[in-house]
């Protein structure tokens, strides 16, 4: 069911043209499981957007992160540096291996990992640094690589928000680290309902990744006719995206530019038409360095922590659903169990407690954006909800 009449939801999955035709084609075929024609087509479209890389579609970005951890053979005693302000999947993918998570703070200007803190956290036990491009805004990958490459430390890019974004002078997000991860959850710019992808930028991992994705078997080689039988050869799980999800994804990727143009149009209106109000009330609007971002989200940072709930309630009273975002992982029950910090992560806590995301999706009407802007402009810290 959709949202109640008159309510502007926080997000709405985009319905790409020819989605139903593709689904009908799959259901009418003898190939509904993964690695069929739509898996191949979506993979090639994705490689085109990314500018290459070995791409494996998966059941989720969480599973792609798990595969990256397994491909690195993380073990108890190993450590992985992870920003505290990120989604839990980045941490659970490490915790499942028995390795220790070292949480670090963020750059308060972007919400991305602070490279200086990452460098400080590196020890002789560090095997990898996990980087998220929050909101599709590039993290400082040059600084991250400067501290990881000389030490032989791997880099995992969680690019769930940033498909197609190019970081000036360093490359396309997801193609810079050893592994890139994409999410195709229905809240993302491009979706398949549920789904993800692992981008492998070090070819040494490709063969094993194929085996891992196919329940630990060499079935992919068998399908290609490279061997006459397949069997269990390594650790693995059922990480292969079904052909139904791949059909939906293929339809979405076919109109990638159209989706991005629509999202950027809404993002640009928020940035331009809320600037004067923000200056007046002491709110900080999302301001990506160099203007580079994926239009995945538009956030604002309220003046004080207690304004967050107040502001969200104000918008809800106007029939508009806004949202906070991640609670810092180092403060969570699981974070304290599976990770450690070197000191308090003040920027992560402050960013989390002041942040509110506005509704943003491809297909928002001009009237809906007008309503959001009008309701936001009505809020004042001193009066709270109207």
N, C-alpha and C positions, 0 to 999 in steps of 0.2 A: 504494500500500500504506500501511496505517496504521503506527503505532509498534509496536515489539516488545511482546509481552504484558508488562504490569506497568510499562512505562515511561510516565511522564507527559511528553508533549511540551511544548515551549515554547508552541506555538500550534497551533490546529486550525481549519480553515475551517468556518464555520457552514453547515449545510444547512437552508435555509429551506423551510417547507411550500410545496407546489405548484411547486417548482423544476422537477421533471421534467415536470409538465403544461405549464408554459410553454415549456420546451425542445421538447417534442413538438409543441406548437402552431406554433412557428417552423419546425421541420423539415418539418412537413406543409403549410406554406404556400409561396407563391411569393416570399416576401420574407425572405431570410436575411441580406442585407447591412444596413447601418445605416439609421437614420431611418425605422423602421417603427413599428407600434403600441406595442411594448414600449419602444422608445426614447422615444416621446412620453409613455407612462405613467410610466416611471421618472423622466423629466425633471420632470414635474409633481409627483411625490412629493418629489423632491429640492428643488424650489422651495418646497414647503410646509414642509419641515424648515428650510430656510435663511431662510424669510420673504421670498422674492422673488429678484430678480436674474435676469439672462439666463444661462441654464445651457446649456452645450454638453457633451454626453458625449464623451469621448475614449478613445483606446486605452490611455492610461496617464496618471498624474499627471505623469510626466516629459514627455510630449508636451504636456500642458496648460501646464507651465512654459515649454517651448520656444515655444509659441504666444504666451504673455505677453511673452517677450523680443522676438519678432518683431513683435508688435503695437506695442511701444514703439520699434521701429526702432533698436534698439541698434546702435552702430557702433564700429569701432576708435577708441580715444581716449575713449570713454565709460567710466564706472565705475559699478559696482553694489555696494552694501554688502550683505554676506552673513555670517551667523553661521558661525563655523568649525565649531561643533558642530551639524551638520545632515547630511542625506543628500546624496550627491553630485549628484543630479539638479538641485538648486537652483543648483549651480555650473556644471554642464555646459550648462545652458540659457543661461547668460550667456556662457560660453567659446565656444560655437558661433557667436556673433555677432561675435566679435573684440573685444568689450568687455572691460575689465579688472575682475577681482573684487577687492574690498577686504574682507579677512576681519577680523571683529571678534569680541570676546569675548562671553561669556554672563553672565547673572545666575546665580550658583551656587546660588541658592535654587530655581530653576525649570528651568534648562537653556535658557532662552529668551534671545534677543538682548538685549544690554545697550544700552538707548537712549542712555545717555551716551556710550558708545564709538561708537555709530552716528553721533551728532551730531558727534563729534570727527573721524570719518572723511570727512564730507561736504566735497566741494570743488566748484569751479565745473564739474567734469567729471561730477559725480554725477547719474545719470539716474533711479536707482531704489534702493529699499531692499527687500531680500527678508527676510521675517519668517516663522519657523516657530513654530507653537504646539506645543511639545514635549509629547508625551503628552496632547495635548488640553487643556493648561493655557494659558489666554490669556496671550500676551505683553502687555507694557505698551503697548497700541496708542495710548492717549492721548498718551503721551510720544513715540512714534514719529511720530504725525501732527503733533505740535507742532513737530517739526524738519523735517518733509518738506513739509507743505502750504504754508507761507509761501514756500518756495523752488520750488514747482511740481515737486517730486520725486515720482515715482510709488511706490506701495507694492504689493508682491506678497505676498499671504498664502499661505504653504504650510500648508494646513490638513489635511494628510494624516491627522493623528491626531485631529482635533477636530470631526467632523461633529456638528452639532446643539447645540454648546456656545454659551451666551450669556455674553459678558463683561459684568459689571455696569456699567451706565452708558454702554456704548458700542455694544453690538449683538452680533449673531450672528457667530461666527468665520467667515471667508470672505466676509463681506459688508461688511467695514470698509475694506479697501484698494481700490485701483483694480481689482485682480484677486484672485480667490480660487481656490485649487486644491485639489481633493479627490482622494484615492487610493482605488481599489476593488480593490487587490491583495488576494490571499486572506489576508494577515496582518492586514488592517484589520477594524474592527468590522463594517462593511458591505462586502461584496465582490462582484465579478463574475468572480473568477479573476484576470483582468488588466483594468484599466480605470481611468478617471479622469474628471474633469470640470473644465472651466474656467468659473468664475463671473465674469461681466463686470459690474462695478458702475458703469462709465462707458459709457453707451449709445453714445457716439461710436465705440466699437471693435466693436460687434456685427456690423455688415454685413461688415466686413473679416474678422472672426474666422470667420464662416460660410464665406467664400471660402477662407480659409487651411485650414480643416478639410477642405474638399472638393477637395484637390489643386490649389488655386489657381483653381478654376472657380466660376462663379456658378450651380452646379447647384441649390443650395437654393432660389434664386428660381424656377428652372425648375420644380422639383417643386411649389412652391406656386402655379404658374400665373401668376407675375408677369412672366415673359418667355417667348418662344416657342422659344428655343434657348439652350443654355448653351455657354460657351467659356472658354478660359484668360484670366484677367484679372489675376492677381497671383501672388506667391509662395505656395506651399502645399505640403502633403504629405498623406499618407493618415492622418488623425488621427481618423477617424470610427469609433466603437465599433460592432461588428457586432450584429445583432439577437439573436444567441445570447447574447452577454454581457449585453446589455440585459435579456433575459428573466430571467437569473439575478439581475441587480441589482434588477429590479422586484420579484421575490419577496422579496429581502432587505429592501428599503425598506418593504415592506408590513408587516413585523414589527419595524421599527426599535426601537420602545419595548420590546418583549419582549427583544430582544438587549441593549439598554442596561441593562435591569433586571438581567439575569443577570450581566453583566460588573461592574456596580456592586456586586452582592451579594458577589462574590469579592473585589473591591478592598477593600470595607469590612471583610471578615474579615481580610485581610492587615494592614490599618492598625490594627485593634483588637487582634488577637491576637499581633502581633509587637512591639507597642510596649514592653512590659516587657523583652523580650529585647534589643531595640535599645538601650535605655538602659543595660542591663547591660554590653554588649560594645562600646559606642561607635559603633554604626551609626546613620546618619541615614536615616529612612524618607521616602519621597515625601510631601510635605506641601503640596499646592497652596494658594496664597493664596485665602482665602474658601471653601475646599473645592470650587472649581470645576474640573472636569476631565471627560474623556470616558470614563474607565475603559478607555482604550486599552492602558495598560501600568501596571505597578506596579514601581517601582524602589527599590533601596536603595543607599546610598553607604557602602562599607566604610571602616574607619579608615585603612588604608594601601593604596598601589598594589599591593603584592605579595599582598594578600589576595584580589584579584579572581579570579585564576586558581585559587587555593587553594579559594575558596568555591564556584566553579563546579564544580570537580572533586569537592568534597565532595558537592554535590547529585547529580552524575552517579553517584557511588558508591551513592546511594540510589534510583537509577532515575528521577531528575528532571532535566529539561533546562532549564537557565537560560541566560541570554545576556548578554553585554556589549552595547554599542551603538556609535555612530559613533566612529571615529577622527578627531580634528580634521582638517578639510580643509586647513588651512594647513600641516600637517606632511606631507601626501601628495606624491607625485611630481607629479601633475597640479596640485595646489594651488600648489606652488612655481613651476610653469610658467605658469599662467594667472592667478595672483593675487598679492597682496602684503598685508603687514600693517604697521601702524604701530609695533608693539612685540610682545613675546611675549604670547601669549594663555593666561595661566596658569590661568584658571578653566576654560577648555575642556579643557585637558590633564588637570587634576585631576579634573574631573567624569567625563571619559571613562575614566580609569584606575581609578576607585573604583566605578563604577556596575555593578550587576547587575540584570537584569530577571527577575522570577519568572514562571512559567507563568500565563497568563490568557487565557481565551476563553469565549465563551458555550457552555454545555453542560458545563463542568467540574462533576463531581459533588462532593457534600459530602465524600465519602471522599477524593477526589483532593486537594481543598484541605486537608483534615486532614493528609494525608501531606506536602504541601509545608511547611505550618506546622511540623509536628513535625521535619522534617529541617532546616529553617532554624534552629530553636531549639537544635538539637544542636551547631551550629558555635560554636567559640570561637576568637578570634584566636591565642591562645597555643598551641593544640593543632592547629589546621588541620583537614585532612580526617581523619575518624574511621576 
